[in-house]
């Protein structure tokens, strides 16, 4: 009989024992990505380019975004700058960053200009991509790098908090 022994959060390790012999299986949970784009054909094309390496969901509107989003739920948001329904993508980005300042995000648009580029980066986007210049396959490469950067930022934040708690700086005297 096989017995299941252990699961860790994102890295799942299964140790199966059968008649005294153990087999170890390691499964890595795919990073979760939410694509917010009212152009469903483009969103599905992008999701298809990402689905082998990531767990991908799409939503076409702010309403759908609000139903799905929670801090820490997604490793990356890919937000279209202009949505036909509800609000602009930049407003969605502000909402996500307010809820989770460590949230990684990419802003993409078919209407690129320097002003919106600067606004997107100031709002916390890791990068700003022009849909006309970046195919879904090229965006997939960018996504991989940004997801890894995001994971490292979150780990660093956790470690800094642990250090702060474990070794608080004490003021010995005043000058």
C-alpha positions in Angstrom: 0.0 0.0 0.0 1.3 3.5 -0.9 1.3 6.2 1.7 1.3 10.0 1.2 3.7 11.7 3.6 4.3 15.4 3.0 3.2 18.6 1.2 4.8 22.0 1.2 3.1 25.1 0.0 4.2 25.8 -3.6 6.7 22.9 -3.9 4.8 19.7 -3.3 6.9 16.8 -2.3 5.3 13.4 -2.1 7.1 10.5 -0.5 5.3 7.3 -1.3 6.1 4.1 0.6 5.3 0.6 -0.6 6.5 -2.4 1.3 9.4 -0.5 2.9 10.6 1.2 -0.3 10.1 4.9 -0.8 9.7 6.8 -4.0 9.9 10.6 -4.0 7.9 12.8 -6.4 8.4 16.5 -6.6 5.8 18.8 -8.2 6.3 22.5 -8.7 3.1 24.5 -8.8 3.0 26.8 -11.8 3.0 30.5 -11.3 -0.5 32.0 -11.6 -1.2 34.8 -14.1 -4.3 36.9 -14.7 -4.7 38.6 -18.0 -7.1 41.5 -18.0 -8.0 42.4 -21.6 -11.4 43.1 -23.2 -10.0 41.8 -26.6 -10.8 38.2 -25.8 -9.2 36.9 -29.0 -5.8 38.5 -28.1 -6.2 37.4 -24.4 -6.8 33.8 -25.5 -3.8 33.9 -27.9 -1.6 35.2 -25.1 -2.9 32.7 -22.6 -2.2 29.9 -25.1 1.4 31.1 -25.4 1.8 31.0 -21.6 -0.2 27.9 -20.6 2.6 25.4 -20.8 4.7 27.3 -18.3 2.1 29.0 -16.2 -1.4 28.7 -14.8 -3.3 31.4 -16.8 -6.7 32.9 -16.3 -8.3 35.7 -18.4 -10.9 38.3 -17.6 -12.4 41.0 -19.8 -13.5 43.6 -17.4 -13.0 45.4 -14.1 -16.0 43.6 -12.6 -14.5 40.2 -13.5 -11.1 41.4 -12.1 -12.7 42.4 -8.8 -14.3 39.0 -8.5 -11.0 37.2 -9.0 -8.3 39.3 -7.6 -7.1 39.0 -4.0 -3.6 40.0 -2.7 -1.1 37.2 -3.2 -3.5 35.1 -5.4 -1.6 35.9 -8.7 2.1 36.0 -9.3 1.6 38.4 -12.3 -1.1 40.6 -13.7 -1.1 41.4 -17.4 -3.3 44.5 -17.8 -4.5 46.1 -21.0 -4.2 49.8 -20.8 -7.6 50.6 -22.5 -10.7 48.5 -21.7 -13.9 49.2 -23.5 -16.0 48.4 -20.5 -15.7 49.8 -16.9 -12.5 51.7 -16.2 -9.1 52.0 -17.8 -6.5 49.4 -17.1 -4.3 51.9 -15.3 -7.1 52.3 -12.6 -7.1 48.5 -12.2 -3.3 48.6 -11.8 -3.6 51.2 -9.1 -6.3 49.1 -7.3 -4.1 46.0 -7.4 -1.0 47.8 -6.2 -2.9 49.4 -3.4 -4.2 46.0 -2.2 -0.8 44.3 -2.7 2.3 46.6 -3.1 4.4 43.5 -4.1 2.1 42.5 -6.9 4.0 42.1 -10.2 2.3 43.6 -13.3 2.8 44.2 -17.0 0.8 46.9 -18.8 0.2 46.3 -22.5 -1.6 48.4 -25.1 -2.3 48.8 -28.7 -2.1 52.6 -28.3 1.4 53.2 -26.9 2.6 56.7 -26.1 5.2 58.2 -23.7 2.7 59.6 -21.3 0.9 56.4 -20.6 4.3 54.6 -20.5 5.4 56.8 -17.7 2.1 56.5 -15.9 2.2 52.7 -16.0 5.7 52.6 -14.6 4.9 55.1 -11.9 1.9 53.1 -10.9 4.1 50.0 -10.3 4.2 48.1 -13.6 7.3 46.1 -14.2 7.2 47.0 -17.9 5.0 48.4 -20.6 4.5 46.6 -23.9 3.1 47.7 -27.2 0.9 44.9 -28.6 1.8 45.8 -32.1 5.6 45.3 -31.4 5.4 42.3 -29.1 3.9 39.0 -30.2 2.4 36.7 -27.6 5.5 34.5 -27.9 7.8 37.5 -27.1 5.6 38.5 -24.2 5.9 35.0 -22.8 9.6 35.4 -22.6 9.2 38.7 -20.7 6.6 37.2 -18.4 9.0 34.4 -17.3 11.7 37.0 -16.3 9.2 39.2 -14.4 7.6 36.3 -12.5 11.1 35.2 -11.3 11.9 38.8 -10.3 8.6 39.0 -8.4 9.3 35.8 -6.5 12.7 37.0 -5.5 11.3 40.4 -4.4 8.7 38.6 -2.2 11.3 36.3 -0.7 13.6 39.2 0.0 10.7 41.1 1.7 10.0 38.0 3.9 13.7 37.7 4.8 14.0 41.4 5.6 11.0 41.1 7.9 12.4 38.1 9.7 15.7 39.9 10.2 13.9 43.0 11.5 12.0 40.9 14.0 14.9 38.7 15.1 17.5 41.4 15.4 15.9 44.8 16.1 18.3 47.7 16.0 18.7 49.1 19.6 19.8 52.6 20.3 22.4 52.5 23.0 22.7 56.2 23.8 21.8 59.6 22.5 24.2 62.3 21.3 
